[in-house]
């Protein structure tokens, strides 16, 4: 899973920025499970879909739905570098896990 497009969609009254990420693949249950190792995850099951909210401490939020290639992040502009590093780390970890599962390791 890779980032195809990232754009800032809005700014919250708190000053936090909302970014929309379009991914190369839809979010799956493995990605949602992985998020729980990096922070807290709230899930709401809606039929076959899972709406989720990931929270990292008090500074970063990622929201999305399974089977959808788009998710949204919220963080303060001052945390932009840390947020990008967290997203890169999430995707690298996820992609490594997918490769290991695919290779039968």
C-alpha positions in Angstrom: 0.0 0.0 0.0 1.4 3.3 -1.1 0.3 6.9 -1.0 -1.0 8.0 -4.4 -2.2 11.5 -3.4 -2.2 13.6 -0.3 -4.0 16.9 0.1 -5.0 19.2 2.9 -8.8 19.4 2.9 -9.5 21.8 5.8 -8.4 23.4 8.9 -10.1 22.9 12.3 -11.0 25.7 14.6 -8.3 24.3 17.0 -5.7 25.0 14.3 -5.3 21.3 13.4 -5.1 20.4 9.7 -7.1 17.7 8.0 -5.3 15.8 5.2 -6.9 13.3 2.8 -4.8 10.4 1.7 -5.6 8.3 -1.3 -3.9 5.0 -1.2 -2.9 2.5 -3.9 -5.0 -0.2 -2.2 -8.1 -0.1 0.0 -7.6 -0.3 3.8 -8.1 -3.8 5.0 -8.6 -5.5 8.4 -4.8 -6.2 8.7 -4.1 -2.5 8.4 -6.7 -1.7 11.0 -5.3 -4.4 13.4 -1.8 -3.0 12.8 -2.9 0.5 13.9 -3.7 -0.9 17.4 0.0 -1.6 17.9 0.8 2.1 17.4 -2.0 3.7 19.5 -5.7 3.2 20.3 -8.3 2.2 17.8 -12.1 2.5 18.0 -14.1 0.4 15.5 -17.7 0.4 14.5 -18.8 -2.5 12.4 -21.4 -1.7 9.7 -22.3 -4.9 7.9 -19.2 -6.0 6.1 -17.4 -2.7 6.6 -15.4 -1.4 9.6 -15.4 2.4 10.3 -12.3 3.1 12.5 -10.6 5.9 14.3 -7.0 5.6 15.3 -5.6 7.9 18.0 -1.9 8.4 18.7 -1.5 10.1 22.1 -3.3 13.4 21.9 -1.7 14.8 18.8 -2.7 12.5 15.8 -5.9 11.0 14.5 -6.5 8.8 11.5 -10.0 7.9 10.4 -11.3 5.8 7.6 -13.4 2.8 6.5 -12.3 -0.7 5.4 -12.5 -1.4 1.7 -11.9 2.3 1.0 -8.6 3.6 -0.3 -9.1 7.0 1.3 -8.4 7.9 4.9 -8.2 11.3 6.8 -5.6 12.5 9.3 -5.8 15.3 11.8 -2.8 16.9 13.5 -1.4 20.3 14.3 0.8 22.0 11.7 3.7 22.0 14.2 3.4 18.1 14.3 3.6 17.7 10.5 7.0 16.1 10.4 6.2 13.6 13.2 2.9 12.8 11.5 4.5 12.1 8.1 7.1 9.9 9.9 4.3 8.0 11.7 2.4 7.4 8.4 5.6 6.3 6.7 6.3 3.9 9.6 2.7 2.5 9.5 2.9 1.9 5.8 6.4 0.4 5.9 5.4 -2.0 8.7 2.1 -2.9 6.9 3.9 -3.6 3.6 6.6 -5.7 5.3 3.9 -7.8 7.0 2.0 -8.3 3.8 5.3 -9.4 2.1 6.0 -11.9 4.9 2.5 -13.3 4.7 2.7 -13.6 0.9 6.0 -15.4 1.1 4.7 -17.8 3.7 7.2 -16.7 6.4 
